[in-house]
Every structure is written in C-alpha cells, then in structure tokens.
C-alpha cells in the first residue's frame, strides 16, 4: 500500500498534460481545485503553428508536469478533415467558446482564465518562446492576478 502511495504521485509527473474537452467540467474543476484554465484554440490537422505549439510547448515534459499541477487545460479544436471531426456537442461548445473568447478567429489563440472565468491574459499566434519561458509567463501572470 505504501508503494502505491509513492508511485501514483510520481506517475502523475510522467504523464502528458491532460486536456479537458468539456468547458463546463473544466470550470467546475477549476473552482474546486483553485486552478486557472488555459484555453487553447487550435486547428489540429491544418494549422501549422497550432501543431508546432502543441508539439514544442504543450507536449514538452516540463510543461506537462507543471500544467497537471497548476492548470486545467481546455483545447477548443477546429479540425477540417472529416476523419478528425469532433462530436457535435463538442463542435457546438467550441463554436460558443470562439464567439466568447476568440471572435477574430485567430489560430492558435490561447487564453488564460482565472478560476472564476475572468480572462487574465491571452497569446495571439505561436509564442516564439520555449516551454519554460511560457510556464514563467503564465506563473507571473497568475501571481499578479490573485485568485478571486
């Protein structure tokens, strides 16, 4: 039993960042866990900067480890290929999220929301920084915007 208690936290550090597909559930989890939400708008099968951002920043081990402890991640994806289409309810949700947070239709577009859902920062396009620098930007933003 002691071994399980030691291994489970270690495994959470090794897991890739977990993305929540449902914004309602993400908001509930953010309030309960006192975490910020990082909402990313992407075109996973057509937007080269989006693909690069996921590969080089979001899928980086350091970002995954940090995000799993500090953020609730939501990806509002807008794939174009039929084989990558999302369930209708997720498509509708992503359209509503775009209307609210990304009305210009920029890809990639990333929004940092505090646990109450207020926008505290956004990044338009691919940020030309490393994953540790992106973590630092998020951390600095969160430290200057105390939780409600």
Secondary structure, DSSP 8 states (H G I E B T S, - for coil): -HHHHHHHHHHHHHS---EES-HHHHHHHHHHHT-EEEEEEE-TTT-HHHHHHIIIIITSHHHHHHHHHHEEEEEEE---SGGG---HHHHHHHHHHHHHH-TT--SSEEEEE-TTS-EEEEEES---S-HHHHHHHHHHHHHHS---
